[in-house]
């Protein structure tokens, strides 16, 4: 069975809307690294429970990345 992402590292983070630009960028970079690691561990059997778990985690990370990107966009350019 593949090893999946530990979301604990993101659970302690502040609400993205309360983060500074630097915090948002750092967190977004970490999330993108996690997505890349998860992509490397994609299960082959698309019908398996393992693939379902992988897909759920991948979707959660993509949603988080999108939220961080939205917050960065709302801050505008400095």
PyMOL commands that set and color helices and strands:
alter all, ss='L'
color gray80, all
select helices_A, chain A and resi 8-11+16-18+21-40+49-75
alter helices_A, ss='H'
color red, helices_A
deselect
rebuild
show_as cartoon
